[in-house]
Amino acid sequence: MEYEFRRNTMTATVIANFSMDHEVLGFWFVEELGECQDKFKALSQIIEQLQVGSLTQKRWLGKALSLELDSEEVRVFANELDDGLDHEFEDDMSLYNGESEAFCGLEDFQSALLSWREFLDETR
């Protein structure tokens, strides 16, 4: 999983670009996590608990995107992602679903999370 973080120096907005099949992670980092230290700390604690086994799974509900975390994997998905689509539209909507959901390893997610925090600290 590859990613790049940038800040628009004119507007001070941040951008998170992730590789294909992981694009929704970029939206999650910008829209749900943002620059909030409290969210970063809470999520880091959850990851640590998952790694040591004191927690088996966790759901982090966001405004538009949510996370499901377990000891091996993280799923990022749009809250409105609906598996109950009409069958005639399923093929047409597969691209939308693919861009609304992504999976990655817990360690990869943790690495991206730490990189995000470092990026924000360096570009303030």
Backbone as XML, in Angstrom:
<?xml version="1.0"?>
<chain id="A" units="angstrom">
  <residue number="1" name="MET">
    <atom name="N" x="0.850" y="-1.169" z="0.000"/>
    <atom name="CA" x="0.000" y="0.000" z="0.000"/>
    <atom name="C" x="0.898" y="1.235" z="0.000"/>
  </residue>
  <residue number="2" name="GLU">
    <atom name="N" x="0.709" y="2.062" z="-0.990"/>
    <atom name="CA" x="1.499" y="3.283" z="-1.110"/>
    <atom name="C" x="0.611" y="4.488" z="-0.848"/>
  </residue>
  <residue number="3" name="TYR">
    <atom name="N" x="1.220" y="5.524" z="-0.300"/>
    <atom name="CA" x="0.465" y="6.736" z="-0.011"/>
    <atom name="C" x="1.388" y="7.938" z="-0.029"/>
  </residue>
  <residue number="4" name="GLU">
    <atom name="N" x="0.758" y="9.099" z="-0.194"/>
    <atom name="CA" x="1.486" y="10.362" z="-0.202"/>
    <atom name="C" x="0.611" y="11.405" z="0.477"/>
  </residue>
  <residue number="5" name="PHE">
    <atom name="N" x="1.213" y="12.189" z="1.349"/>
    <atom name="CA" x="0.505" y="13.260" z="2.033"/>
    <atom name="C" x="1.072" y="14.590" z="1.558"/>
  </residue>
  <residue number="6" name="ARG">
    <atom name="N" x="0.176" y="15.541" z="1.327"/>
    <atom name="CA" x="0.593" y="16.875" z="0.893"/>
    <atom name="C" x="-0.254" y="17.930" z="1.590"/>
  </residue>
  <residue number="7" name="ARG">
    <atom name="N" x="0.289" y="19.120" z="1.672"/>
    <atom name="CA" x="-0.455" y="20.253" z="2.210"/>
    <atom name="C" x="-0.416" y="21.372" z="1.175"/>
  </residue>
  <residue number="8" name="ASN">
    <atom name="N" x="-1.577" y="21.921" z="0.872"/>
    <atom name="CA" x="-1.665" y="23.080" z="-0.001"/>
    <atom name="C" x="-1.234" y="24.295" z="0.820"/>
  </residue>
  <residue number="9" name="THR">
    <atom name="N" x="-0.120" y="24.880" z="0.467"/>
    <atom name="CA" x="0.420" y="25.985" z="1.262"/>
    <atom name="C" x="-0.425" y="27.251" z="1.167"/>
  </residue>
  <residue number="10" name="MET">
    <atom name="N" x="-1.197" y="27.382" z="0.115"/>
    <atom name="CA" x="-2.055" y="28.563" z="-0.035"/>
    <atom name="C" x="-3.292" y="28.476" z="0.858"/>
  </residue>
  <residue number="11" name="THR">
    <atom name="N" x="-3.881" y="27.284" z="0.929"/>
    <atom name="CA" x="-5.129" y="27.128" z="1.689"/>
    <atom name="C" x="-4.933" y="26.387" z="3.009"/>
  </residue>
  <residue number="12" name="ALA">
    <atom name="N" x="-3.766" y="25.807" z="3.207"/>
    <atom name="CA" x="-3.425" y="25.015" z="4.405"/>
    <atom name="C" x="-4.231" y="23.720" z="4.506"/>
  </residue>
  <residue number="13" name="THR">
    <atom name="N" x="-4.905" y="23.328" z="3.428"/>
    <atom name="CA" x="-5.636" y="22.062" z="3.452"/>
    <atom name="C" x="-4.673" y="20.907" z="3.208"/>
  </residue>
  <residue number="14" name="VAL">
    <atom name="N" x="-5.031" y="19.757" z="3.765"/>
    <atom name="CA" x="-4.194" y="18.572" z="3.609"/>
    <atom name="C" x="-4.843" y="17.603" z="2.633"/>
  </residue>
  <residue number="15" name="ILE">
    <atom name="N" x="-3.997" y="16.833" z="1.964"/>
    <atom name="CA" x="-4.442" y="15.854" z="0.978"/>
    <atom name="C" x="-3.732" y="14.544" z="1.281"/>
  </residue>
  <residue number="16" name="ALA">
    <atom name="N" x="-4.479" y="13.451" z="1.247"/>
    <atom name="CA" x="-3.907" y="12.122" z="1.451"/>
    <atom name="C" x="-4.271" y="11.268" z="0.247"/>
  </residue>
  <residue number="17" name="ASN">
    <atom name="N" x="-3.285" y="10.899" z="-0.541"/>
    <atom name="CA" x="-3.498" y="10.049" z="-1.711"/>
    <atom name="C" x="-2.984" y="8.650" z="-1.413"/>
  </residue>
  <residue number="18" name="PHE">
    <atom name="N" x="-3.843" y="7.655" z="-1.619"/>
    <atom name="CA" x="-3.471" y="6.258" z="-1.414"/>
    <atom name="C" x="-3.557" y="5.515" z="-2.735"/>
  </residue>
  <residue number="19" name="SER">
    <atom name="N" x="-2.816" y="4.427" z="-2.832"/>
    <atom name="CA" x="-2.771" y="3.628" z="-4.052"/>
    <atom name="C" x="-4.140" y="3.036" z="-4.380"/>
  </residue>
  <residue number="20" name="MET">
    <atom name="N" x="-4.258" y="2.586" z="-5.630"/>
    <atom name="CA" x="-5.500" y="1.998" z="-6.111"/>
    <atom name="C" x="-5.971" y="0.900" z="-5.159"/>
  </residue>
  <residue number="21" name="ASP">
    <atom name="N" x="-7.248" y="0.803" z="-4.989"/>
    <atom name="CA" x="-7.923" y="-0.113" z="-4.071"/>
    <atom name="C" x="-7.824" y="0.336" z="-2.618"/>
  </residue>
  <residue number="22" name="HIS">
    <atom name="N" x="-7.131" y="1.439" z="-2.363"/>
    <atom name="CA" x="-7.035" y="1.968" z="-1.003"/>
    <atom name="C" x="-7.400" y="3.453" z="-0.946"/>
  </residue>
  <residue number="23" name="GLU">
    <atom name="N" x="-7.981" y="3.979" z="-2.020"/>
    <atom name="CA" x="-8.268" y="5.411" z="-2.096"/>
    <atom name="C" x="-9.129" y="5.907" z="-0.939"/>
  </residue>
  <residue number="24" name="VAL">
    <atom name="N" x="-10.062" y="5.091" z="-0.513"/>
    <atom name="CA" x="-10.975" y="5.514" z="0.550"/>
    <atom name="C" x="-10.223" y="5.802" z="1.851"/>
  </residue>
  <residue number="25" name="LEU">
    <atom name="N" x="-9.058" y="5.195" z="2.023"/>
    <atom name="CA" x="-8.235" y="5.502" z="3.197"/>
    <atom name="C" x="-7.826" y="6.975" z="3.205"/>
  </residue>
  <residue number="26" name="GLY">
    <atom name="N" x="-7.510" y="7.505" z="2.041"/>
    <atom name="CA" x="-7.153" y="8.920" z="1.954"/>
    <atom name="C" x="-8.286" y="9.816" z="2.407"/>
  </residue>
  <residue number="27" name="PHE">
    <atom name="N" x="-9.504" y="9.488" z="1.975"/>
    <atom name="CA" x="-10.660" y="10.260" z="2.414"/>
    <atom name="C" x="-10.836" y="10.145" z="3.926"/>
  </residue>
  <residue number="28" name="TRP">
    <atom name="N" x="-10.632" y="8.935" z="4.452"/>
    <atom name="CA" x="-10.791" y="8.738" z="5.891"/>
    <atom name="C" x="-9.776" y="9.578" z="6.671"/>
  </residue>
  <residue number="29" name="PHE">
    <atom name="N" x="-8.506" y="9.551" z="6.256"/>
    <atom name="CA" x="-7.483" y="10.322" z="6.962"/>
    <atom name="C" x="-7.817" y="11.812" z="6.974"/>
  </residue>
  <residue number="30" name="VAL">
    <atom name="N" x="-8.261" y="12.337" z="5.847"/>
    <atom name="CA" x="-8.536" y="13.769" z="5.755"/>
    <atom name="C" x="-9.852" y="14.138" z="6.439"/>
  </residue>
  <residue number="31" name="GLU">
    <atom name="N" x="-10.920" y="13.410" z="6.123"/>
    <atom name="CA" x="-12.253" y="13.801" z="6.578"/>
    <atom name="C" x="-12.602" y="13.339" z="7.984"/>
  </residue>
  <residue number="32" name="GLU">
    <atom name="N" x="-12.165" y="12.157" z="8.366"/>
    <atom name="CA" x="-12.565" y="11.607" z="9.664"/>
    <atom name="C" x="-11.515" y="11.834" z="10.750"/>
  </residue>
  <residue number="33" name="LEU">
    <atom name="N" x="-10.255" y="11.631" z="10.428"/>
    <atom name="CA" x="-9.197" y="11.808" z="11.421"/>
    <atom name="C" x="-8.718" y="13.253" z="11.463"/>
  </residue>
  <residue number="34" name="GLY">
    <atom name="N" x="-8.474" y="13.798" z="10.286"/>
    <atom name="CA" x="-8.023" y="15.180" z="10.202"/>
    <atom name="C" x="-6.764" y="15.426" z="11.007"/>
  </residue>
  <residue number="35" name="GLU">
    <atom name="N" x="-6.730" y="16.545" z="11.685"/>
    <atom name="CA" x="-5.555" y="16.925" z="12.462"/>
    <atom name="C" x="-5.806" y="16.816" z="13.962"/>
  </residue>
  <residue number="36" name="CYS">
    <atom name="N" x="-6.822" y="16.067" z="14.347"/>
    <atom name="CA" x="-7.230" y="15.950" z="15.745"/>
    <atom name="C" x="-6.305" y="15.019" z="16.538"/>
  </residue>
  <residue number="37" name="GLN">
    <atom name="N" x="-5.569" y="15.593" z="17.470"/>
    <atom name="CA" x="-4.645" y="14.822" z="18.310"/>
    <atom name="C" x="-5.387" y="13.794" z="19.160"/>
  </residue>
  <residue number="38" name="ASP">
    <atom name="N" x="-6.557" y="14.153" z="19.677"/>
    <atom name="CA" x="-7.307" y="13.235" z="20.537"/>
    <atom name="C" x="-7.723" y="11.974" z="19.785"/>
  </residue>
  <residue number="39" name="LYS">
    <atom name="N" x="-8.179" y="12.143" z="18.548"/>
    <atom name="CA" x="-8.560" y="10.974" z="17.741"/>
    <atom name="C" x="-7.340" y="10.110" z="17.445"/>
  </residue>
  <residue number="40" name="PHE">
    <atom name="N" x="-6.229" y="10.756" z="17.131"/>
    <atom name="CA" x="-4.997" y="10.020" z="16.851"/>
    <atom name="C" x="-4.574" y="9.198" z="18.067"/>
  </residue>
  <residue number="41" name="LYS">
    <atom name="N" x="-4.584" y="9.805" z="19.241"/>
    <atom name="CA" x="-4.191" y="9.107" z="20.466"/>
    <atom name="C" x="-5.127" y="7.947" z="20.766"/>
  </residue>
  <residue number="42" name="ALA">
    <atom name="N" x="-6.435" y="8.176" z="20.629"/>
    <atom name="CA" x="-7.411" y="7.116" z="20.902"/>
    <atom name="C" x="-7.224" y="5.949" z="19.944"/>
  </residue>
  <residue number="43" name="LEU">
    <atom name="N" x="-7.023" y="6.251" z="18.681"/>
    <atom name="CA" x="-6.835" y="5.200" z="17.687"/>
    <atom name="C" x="-5.521" y="4.454" z="17.912"/>
  </residue>
  <residue number="44" name="SER">
    <atom name="N" x="-4.486" y="5.153" z="18.289"/>
    <atom name="CA" x="-3.207" y="4.502" z="18.600"/>
    <atom name="C" x="-3.355" y="3.544" z="19.775"/>
  </residue>
  <residue number="45" name="GLN">
    <atom name="N" x="-4.128" y="3.927" z="20.773"/>
    <atom name="CA" x="-4.373" y="3.053" z="21.927"/>
    <atom name="C" x="-5.156" y="1.812" z="21.521"/>
  </residue>
  <residue number="46" name="ILE">
    <atom name="N" x="-6.138" y="1.982" z="20.650"/>
    <atom name="CA" x="-6.920" y="0.842" z="20.160"/>
    <atom name="C" x="-6.007" y="-0.138" z="19.432"/>
  </residue>
  <residue number="47" name="ILE">
    <atom name="N" x="-5.152" y="0.372" z="18.566"/>
    <atom name="CA" x="-4.230" y="-0.486" z="17.817"/>
    <atom name="C" x="-3.313" y="-1.238" z="18.773"/>
  </residue>
  <residue number="48" name="GLU">
    <atom name="N" x="-2.798" y="-0.546" z="19.769"/>
    <atom name="CA" x="-1.922" y="-1.194" z="20.750"/>
    <atom name="C" x="-2.669" y="-2.306" z="21.490"/>
  </residue>
  <residue number="49" name="GLN">
    <atom name="N" x="-3.914" y="-2.059" z="21.882"/>
    <atom name="CA" x="-4.719" y="-3.070" z="22.571"/>
    <atom name="C" x="-4.978" y="-4.274" z="21.673"/>
  </residue>
  <residue number="50" name="LEU">
    <atom name="N" x="-5.201" y="-4.034" z="20.400"/>
    <atom name="CA" x="-5.397" y="-5.132" z="19.451"/>
    <atom name="C" x="-4.121" y="-5.953" z="19.311"/>
  </residue>
  <residue number="51" name="GLN">
    <atom name="N" x="-2.995" y="-5.291" z="19.278"/>
    <atom name="CA" x="-1.716" y="-5.978" z="19.096"/>
    <atom name="C" x="-1.334" y="-6.841" z="20.295"/>
  </residue>
  <residue number="52" name="VAL">
    <atom name="N" x="-1.666" y="-6.400" z="21.493"/>
    <atom name="CA" x="-1.318" y="-7.183" z="22.687"/>
    <atom name="C" x="-2.407" y="-8.171" z="23.076"/>
  </residue>
  <residue number="53" name="GLY">
    <atom name="N" x="-3.552" y="-8.107" z="22.409"/>
    <atom name="CA" x="-4.615" y="-9.072" z="22.646"/>
    <atom name="C" x="-5.610" y="-8.698" z="23.725"/>
  </residue>
  <residue number="54" name="SER">
    <atom name="N" x="-5.519" y="-7.492" z="24.279"/>
    <atom name="CA" x="-6.500" y="-7.087" z="25.285"/>
    <atom name="C" x="-7.807" y="-6.617" z="24.646"/>
  </residue>
  <residue number="55" name="LEU">
    <atom name="N" x="-7.816" y="-6.513" z="23.337"/>
    <atom name="CA" x="-9.001" y="-6.163" z="22.561"/>
    <atom name="C" x="-8.985" y="-7.036" z="21.312"/>
  </residue>
  <residue number="56" name="THR">
    <atom name="N" x="-10.131" y="-7.603" z="20.940"/>
    <atom name="CA" x="-10.156" y="-8.482" z="19.765"/>
    <atom name="C" x="-10.642" y="-7.776" z="18.510"/>
  </residue>
  <residue number="57" name="GLN">
    <atom name="N" x="-11.526" y="-6.814" z="18.675"/>
    <atom name="CA" x="-11.999" y="-6.049" z="17.530"/>
    <atom name="C" x="-12.586" y="-4.734" z="18.004"/>
  </residue>
  <residue number="58" name="LYS">
    <atom name="N" x="-12.671" y="-3.790" z="17.096"/>
    <atom name="CA" x="-13.205" y="-2.476" z="17.436"/>
    <atom name="C" x="-13.808" y="-1.856" z="16.193"/>
  </residue>
  <residue number="59" name="ARG">
    <atom name="N" x="-14.927" y="-1.189" z="16.377"/>
    <atom name="CA" x="-15.546" y="-0.410" z="15.302"/>
    <atom name="C" x="-15.438" y="1.057" z="15.686"/>
  </residue>
  <residue number="60" name="TRP">
    <atom name="N" x="-14.944" y="1.855" z="14.748"/>
    <atom name="CA" x="-14.772" y="3.295" z="14.944"/>
    <atom name="C" x="-15.734" y="3.965" z="13.973"/>
  </residue>
  <residue number="61" name="LEU">
    <atom name="N" x="-16.834" y="4.475" z="14.481"/>
    <atom name="CA" x="-17.874" y="5.057" z="13.644"/>
    <atom name="C" x="-17.563" y="6.518" z="13.356"/>
  </residue>
  <residue number="62" name="GLY">
    <atom name="N" x="-17.500" y="6.860" z="12.082"/>
    <atom name="CA" x="-17.258" y="8.231" z="11.673"/>
    <atom name="C" x="-18.506" y="8.840" z="11.070"/>
  </residue>
  <residue number="63" name="LYS">
    <atom name="N" x="-18.409" y="10.090" z="10.656"/>
    <atom name="CA" x="-19.551" y="10.780" z="10.058"/>
    <atom name="C" x="-19.934" y="10.170" z="8.716"/>
  </residue>
  <residue number="64" name="ALA">
    <atom name="N" x="-18.959" y="9.954" z="7.857"/>
    <atom name="CA" x="-19.215" y="9.393" z="6.530"/>
    <atom name="C" x="-18.519" y="8.058" z="6.316"/>
  </residue>
  <residue number="65" name="LEU">
    <atom name="N" x="-17.379" y="7.868" z="6.983"/>
    <atom name="CA" x="-16.584" y="6.651" z="6.830"/>
    <atom name="C" x="-16.297" y="6.059" z="8.199"/>
  </residue>
  <residue number="66" name="SER">
    <atom name="N" x="-16.277" y="4.748" z="8.261"/>
    <atom name="CA" x="-16.004" y="4.070" z="9.527"/>
    <atom name="C" x="-14.889" y="3.055" z="9.358"/>
  </residue>
  <residue number="67" name="LEU">
    <atom name="N" x="-14.369" y="2.607" z="10.494"/>
    <atom name="CA" x="-13.315" y="1.596" z="10.530"/>
    <atom name="C" x="-13.807" y="0.386" z="11.297"/>
  </residue>
  <residue number="68" name="GLU">
    <atom name="N" x="-13.375" y="-0.779" z="10.854"/>
    <atom name="CA" x="-13.479" y="-1.998" z="11.642"/>
    <atom name="C" x="-12.061" y="-2.520" z="11.763"/>
  </residue>
  <residue number="69" name="LEU">
    <atom name="N" x="-11.608" y="-2.710" z="12.986"/>
    <atom name="CA" x="-10.238" y="-3.145" z="13.234"/>
    <atom name="C" x="-10.251" y="-4.447" z="14.011"/>
  </residue>
  <residue number="70" name="ASP">
    <atom name="N" x="-9.340" y="-5.345" z="13.661"/>
    <atom name="CA" x="-9.080" y="-6.521" z="14.483"/>
    <atom name="C" x="-7.568" y="-6.713" z="14.546"/>
  </residue>
  <residue number="71" name="SER">
    <atom name="N" x="-7.122" y="-7.794" z="15.118"/>
    <atom name="CA" x="-5.687" y="-7.971" z="15.358"/>
    <atom name="C" x="-4.864" y="-8.114" z="14.079"/>
  </residue>
  <residue number="72" name="GLU">
    <atom name="N" x="-5.515" y="-8.342" z="12.950"/>
    <atom name="CA" x="-4.786" y="-8.538" z="11.697"/>
    <atom name="C" x="-5.120" y="-7.526" z="10.612"/>
  </residue>
  <residue number="73" name="GLU">
    <atom name="N" x="-6.337" y="-6.995" z="10.627"/>
    <atom name="CA" x="-6.822" y="-6.263" z="9.462"/>
    <atom name="C" x="-7.647" y="-5.048" z="9.862"/>
  </residue>
  <residue number="74" name="VAL">
    <atom name="N" x="-7.660" y="-4.078" z="8.952"/>
    <atom name="CA" x="-8.494" y="-2.891" z="9.095"/>
    <atom name="C" x="-9.365" y="-2.782" z="7.853"/>
  </residue>
  <residue number="75" name="ARG">
    <atom name="N" x="-10.629" y="-2.515" z="8.069"/>
    <atom name="CA" x="-11.570" y="-2.269" z="6.968"/>
    <atom name="C" x="-12.060" y="-0.836" z="7.115"/>
  </residue>
  <residue number="76" name="VAL">
    <atom name="N" x="-11.938" y="-0.064" z="6.045"/>
    <atom name="CA" x="-12.469" y="1.289" z="5.983"/>
    <atom name="C" x="-13.625" y="1.248" z="5.000"/>
  </residue>
  <residue number="77" name="PHE">
    <atom name="N" x="-14.769" y="1.802" z="5.376"/>
    <atom name="CA" x="-15.928" y="1.717" z="4.495"/>
    <atom name="C" x="-16.843" y="2.914" z="4.678"/>
  </residue>
  <residue number="78" name="ALA">
    <atom name="N" x="-17.559" y="3.232" z="3.605"/>
    <atom name="CA" x="-18.547" y="4.302" z="3.654"/>
    <atom name="C" x="-19.736" y="3.829" z="4.471"/>
  </residue>
  <residue number="79" name="ASN">
    <atom name="N" x="-20.231" y="4.687" z="5.342"/>
    <atom name="CA" x="-21.361" y="4.319" z="6.188"/>
    <atom name="C" x="-22.598" y="3.976" z="5.373"/>
  </residue>
  <residue number="80" name="GLU">
    <atom name="N" x="-22.725" y="4.586" z="4.225"/>
    <atom name="CA" x="-23.904" y="4.340" z="3.407"/>
    <atom name="C" x="-23.739" y="3.167" z="2.439"/>
  </residue>
  <residue number="81" name="LEU">
    <atom name="N" x="-22.605" y="2.481" z="2.532"/>
    <atom name="CA" x="-22.381" y="1.316" z="1.679"/>
    <atom name="C" x="-23.490" y="0.312" z="1.943"/>
  </residue>
  <residue number="82" name="ASP">
    <atom name="N" x="-24.231" y="-0.016" z="0.912"/>
    <atom name="CA" x="-25.410" y="-0.864" z="1.069"/>
    <atom name="C" x="-25.241" y="-2.111" z="0.229"/>
  </residue>
  <residue number="83" name="ASP">
    <atom name="N" x="-25.240" y="-3.257" z="0.885"/>
    <atom name="CA" x="-25.130" y="-4.523" z="0.164"/>
    <atom name="C" x="-26.457" y="-4.966" z="-0.429"/>
  </residue>
  <residue number="84" name="GLY">
    <atom name="N" x="-27.532" y="-4.286" z="-0.140"/>
    <atom name="CA" x="-28.844" y="-4.702" z="-0.608"/>
    <atom name="C" x="-29.250" y="-4.042" z="-1.909"/>
  </residue>
  <residue number="85" name="LEU">
    <atom name="N" x="-28.338" y="-3.908" z="-2.830"/>
    <atom name="CA" x="-28.649" y="-3.289" z="-4.116"/>
    <atom name="C" x="-29.512" y="-4.205" z="-4.970"/>
  </residue>
  <residue number="86" name="ASP">
    <atom name="N" x="-30.287" y="-3.599" z="-5.859"/>
    <atom name="CA" x="-31.033" y="-4.399" z="-6.825"/>
    <atom name="C" x="-30.038" y="-5.165" z="-7.679"/>
  </residue>
  <residue number="87" name="HIS">
    <atom name="N" x="-30.348" y="-6.405" z="-7.989"/>
    <atom name="CA" x="-29.423" y="-7.247" z="-8.743"/>
    <atom name="C" x="-29.086" y="-6.675" z="-10.114"/>
  </residue>
  <residue number="88" name="GLU">
    <atom name="N" x="-30.005" y="-5.984" z="-10.747"/>
    <atom name="CA" x="-29.728" y="-5.449" z="-12.073"/>
    <atom name="C" x="-28.690" y="-4.322" z="-12.038"/>
  </residue>
  <residue number="89" name="PHE">
    <atom name="N" x="-28.463" y="-3.716" z="-10.889"/>
    <atom name="CA" x="-27.500" y="-2.628" z="-10.787"/>
    <atom name="C" x="-26.178" y="-3.050" z="-10.163"/>
  </residue>
  <residue number="90" name="GLU">
    <atom name="N" x="-26.051" y="-4.278" z="-9.704"/>
    <atom name="CA" x="-24.855" y="-4.689" z="-8.981"/>
    <atom name="C" x="-23.579" y="-4.504" z="-9.795"/>
  </residue>
  <residue number="91" name="ASP">
    <atom name="N" x="-23.573" y="-4.896" z="-11.064"/>
    <atom name="CA" x="-22.368" y="-4.757" z="-11.878"/>
    <atom name="C" x="-21.999" y="-3.293" z="-12.083"/>
  </residue>
  <residue number="92" name="ASP">
    <atom name="N" x="-23.006" y="-2.452" z="-12.302"/>
    <atom name="CA" x="-22.748" y="-1.036" z="-12.516"/>
    <atom name="C" x="-22.222" y="-0.355" z="-11.259"/>
  </residue>
  <residue number="93" name="MET">
    <atom name="N" x="-22.581" y="-0.853" z="-10.111"/>
    <atom name="CA" x="-22.192" y="-0.227" z="-8.860"/>
    <atom name="C" x="-20.912" y="-0.810" z="-8.267"/>
  </residue>
  <residue number="94" name="SER">
    <atom name="N" x="-20.327" y="-1.826" z="-8.874"/>
    <atom name="CA" x="-19.150" y="-2.459" z="-8.280"/>
    <atom name="C" x="-17.978" y="-1.489" z="-8.162"/>
  </residue>
  <residue number="95" name="LEU">
    <atom name="N" x="-17.817" y="-0.577" z="-9.121"/>
    <atom name="CA" x="-16.748" y="0.410" z="-9.034"/>
    <atom name="C" x="-16.983" y="1.324" z="-7.835"/>
  </residue>
  <residue number="96" name="TYR">
    <atom name="N" x="-18.231" y="1.743" z="-7.654"/>
    <atom name="CA" x="-18.555" y="2.599" z="-6.513"/>
    <atom name="C" x="-18.239" y="1.884" z="-5.207"/>
  </residue>
  <residue number="97" name="ASN">
    <atom name="N" x="-18.648" y="0.638" z="-5.078"/>
    <atom name="CA" x="-18.372" y="-0.106" z="-3.856"/>
    <atom name="C" x="-16.873" y="-0.269" z="-3.646"/>
  </residue>
  <residue number="98" name="GLY">
    <atom name="N" x="-16.132" y="-0.510" z="-4.716"/>
    <atom name="CA" x="-14.689" y="-0.660" z="-4.607"/>
    <atom name="C" x="-14.007" y="0.607" z="-4.136"/>
  </residue>
  <residue number="99" name="GLU">
    <atom name="N" x="-14.561" y="1.752" z="-4.474"/>
    <atom name="CA" x="-13.998" y="3.024" z="-4.044"/>
    <atom name="C" x="-14.536" y="3.464" z="-2.689"/>
  </residue>
  <residue number="100" name="SER">
    <atom name="N" x="-15.459" y="2.696" z="-2.125"/>
    <atom name="CA" x="-16.061" y="3.041" z="-0.844"/>
    <atom name="C" x="-15.631" y="2.111" z="0.271"/>
  </residue>
  <residue number="101" name="GLU">
    <atom name="N" x="-14.755" y="1.174" z="-0.049"/>
    <atom name="CA" x="-14.332" y="0.195" z="0.940"/>
    <atom name="C" x="-12.907" y="-0.239" z="0.626"/>
  </residue>
  <residue number="102" name="ALA">
    <atom name="N" x="-12.118" y="-0.405" z="1.665"/>
    <atom name="CA" x="-10.745" y="-0.882" z="1.484"/>
    <atom name="C" x="-10.330" y="-1.690" z="2.703"/>
  </residue>
  <residue number="103" name="PHE">
    <atom name="N" x="-9.435" y="-2.626" z="2.461"/>
    <atom name="CA" x="-8.871" y="-3.453" z="3.519"/>
    <atom name="C" x="-7.358" y="-3.290" z="3.506"/>
  </residue>
  <residue number="104" name="CYS">
    <atom name="N" x="-6.758" y="-3.331" z="4.677"/>
    <atom name="CA" x="-5.300" y="-3.354" z="4.770"/>
    <atom name="C" x="-4.921" y="-4.022" z="6.083"/>
  </residue>
  <residue number="105" name="GLY">
    <atom name="N" x="-3.682" y="-4.423" z="6.179"/>
    <atom name="CA" x="-3.198" y="-5.033" z="7.405"/>
    <atom name="C" x="-3.128" y="-4.009" z="8.530"/>
  </residue>
  <residue number="106" name="LEU">
    <atom name="N" x="-3.269" y="-4.487" z="9.755"/>
    <atom name="CA" x="-3.215" y="-3.595" z="10.911"/>
    <atom name="C" x="-1.868" y="-2.871" z="10.985"/>
  </residue>
  <residue number="107" name="GLU">
    <atom name="N" x="-0.778" y="-3.579" z="10.717"/>
    <atom name="CA" x="0.546" y="-2.946" z="10.766"/>
    <atom name="C" x="0.709" y="-1.896" z="9.673"/>
  </residue>
  <residue number="108" name="ASP">
    <atom name="N" x="0.179" y="-2.171" z="8.476"/>
    <atom name="CA" x="0.232" y="-1.181" z="7.396"/>
    <atom name="C" x="-0.564" y="0.065" z="7.775"/>
  </residue>
  <residue number="109" name="PHE">
    <atom name="N" x="-1.729" y="-0.151" z="8.375"/>
    <atom name="CA" x="-2.559" y="0.974" z="8.800"/>
    <atom name="C" x="-1.845" y="1.786" z="9.880"/>
  </residue>
  <residue number="110" name="GLN">
    <atom name="N" x="-1.242" y="1.094" z="10.823"/>
    <atom name="CA" x="-0.511" y="1.772" z="11.890"/>
    <atom name="C" x="0.642" y="2.599" z="11.318"/>
  </residue>
  <residue number="111" name="SER">
    <atom name="N" x="1.346" y="2.052" z="10.360"/>
    <atom name="CA" x="2.445" y="2.766" z="9.718"/>
    <atom name="C" x="1.942" y="4.026" z="9.015"/>
  </residue>
  <residue number="112" name="ALA">
    <atom name="N" x="0.831" y="3.912" z="8.294"/>
    <atom name="CA" x="0.247" y="5.074" z="7.617"/>
    <atom name="C" x="-0.215" y="6.112" z="8.637"/>
  </residue>
  <residue number="113" name="LEU">
    <atom name="N" x="-0.792" y="5.648" z="9.728"/>
    <atom name="CA" x="-1.255" y="6.550" z="10.782"/>
    <atom name="C" x="-0.089" y="7.341" z="11.384"/>
  </residue>
  <residue number="114" name="LEU">
    <atom name="N" x="1.008" y="6.655" z="11.664"/>
    <atom name="CA" x="2.190" y="7.332" z="12.210"/>
    <atom name="C" x="2.792" y="8.305" z="11.197"/>
  </residue>
  <residue number="115" name="SER">
    <atom name="N" x="2.801" y="7.907" z="9.930"/>
    <atom name="CA" x="3.305" y="8.798" z="8.875"/>
    <atom name="C" x="2.435" y="10.043" z="8.758"/>
  </residue>
  <residue number="116" name="TRP">
    <atom name="N" x="1.131" y="9.875" z="8.888"/>
    <atom name="CA" x="0.186" y="10.993" z="8.842"/>
    <atom name="C" x="0.488" y="11.981" z="9.980"/>
  </residue>
  <residue number="117" name="ARG">
    <atom name="N" x="0.666" y="11.448" z="11.168"/>
    <atom name="CA" x="0.952" y="12.302" z="12.327"/>
    <atom name="C" x="2.271" y="13.054" z="12.130"/>
  </residue>
  <residue number="118" name="GLU">
    <atom name="N" x="3.307" y="12.360" z="11.656"/>
    <atom name="CA" x="4.602" y="13.003" z="11.401"/>
    <atom name="C" x="4.471" y="14.088" z="10.338"/>
  </residue>
  <residue number="119" name="PHE">
    <atom name="N" x="3.726" y="13.780" z="9.278"/>
    <atom name="CA" x="3.501" y="14.753" z="8.212"/>
    <atom name="C" x="2.836" y="16.013" z="8.766"/>
  </residue>
  <residue number="120" name="LEU">
    <atom name="N" x="1.796" y="15.834" z="9.558"/>
    <atom name="CA" x="1.089" y="16.989" z="10.117"/>
    <atom name="C" x="1.995" y="17.805" z="11.033"/>
  </residue>
  <residue number="121" name="ASP">
    <atom name="N" x="2.780" y="17.120" z="11.841"/>
    <atom name="CA" x="3.692" y="17.823" z="12.751"/>
    <atom name="C" x="4.748" y="18.621" z="11.985"/>
  </residue>
  <residue number="122" name="GLU">
    <atom name="N" x="5.223" y="18.071" z="10.876"/>
    <atom name="CA" x="6.275" y="18.723" z="10.088"/>
    <atom name="C" x="5.767" y="19.893" z="9.255"/>
  </residue>
  <residue number="123" name="THR">
    <atom name="N" x="4.494" y="19.883" z="8.902"/>
    <atom name="CA" x="3.983" y="20.895" z="7.967"/>
    <atom name="C" x="3.141" y="21.974" z="8.634"/>
  </residue>
  <residue number="124" name="ARG">
    <atom name="N" x="3.143" y="22.030" z="9.920"/>
    <atom name="CA" x="2.373" y="23.087" z="10.609"/>
    <atom name="C" x="3.104" y="24.385" z="10.581"/>
  </residue>
</chain>
